[in-house]
Amino acid sequence: MRHVFLFLISLYQKYISPFTPRTCRFIPTCSQYSYQAIKKYGIFKGSALAILRILKCHPFHKGGYDPLK
């Protein structure tokens, strides 16, 4: 199941993300962070970390370097 999630994120990164404006405020991007989190921690914890990260990605947050720990 982990591979399905990683595959879907890869599809997003290759076929959708290049055609949308760059709005992510973080390095690594939210999709890169999500991919790393699911790969390292599995579907449940990785998805939870990814959701929390995406919720922080808005104009009122300063963003910046925020690697997966």
Secondary structure, 3 states (H helix, E strand, C coil): CHHHHHHHHHHHHHHHHHHCCCCCCEECCHHHHHHHHHHHHCHHHHHHHHHHHHHHCCCCCCCEECCCC
